[in-house]
Amino acid sequence: MVNAMLNTISGILLTIGYVQIRQRKITAHKKCMLAAFVVSVLFLISYVIYHANTGSKPFTKQGWIRPVYFTILISHIILAFVIVPLALRTLYLAWRERFEKHRRIAKITFPIWLYVSVTGVIIYLMLYQL
């Protein structure tokens, strides 16, 4: 539940940060995106600790939901690996005030990061709630 909550918060912060930059609220955007990064790091720490102690939970449901679940899971895992260097590079470019390069990579980073956050919550719901 903690991991799902952290993913939810990260997704919300990413969305708010995106809206803020579109409204040219640069300081608020920075704060939101840094908060999203911190929450994502907390998620990663929590996720590793949780799975190191409990292992993984098999997906036991059958029918149409099974291929849907595994499609979401596989894309989530692949993009979760991809987002780490992308997010770090995006934040680095902003930190160094290389805003033209930051904008270009952020256009790629944002939708992937948001997808990973949202699908993390969906995976949790499919495993534990549905």
Secondary structure, 3 states (H helix, E strand, C coil): CHHHHHHHHHHHHHHHHHHHHHCCCHHHHHHHHHHHHHHHHHHHHHHHHHHHHHCCCCCCCCCCHHHHHHHHHHHHHHHHHHHHHHHHHHHHHHHCCCHHHHHHHHHHHHHHHHHHHHHHHHHHHHHHHC
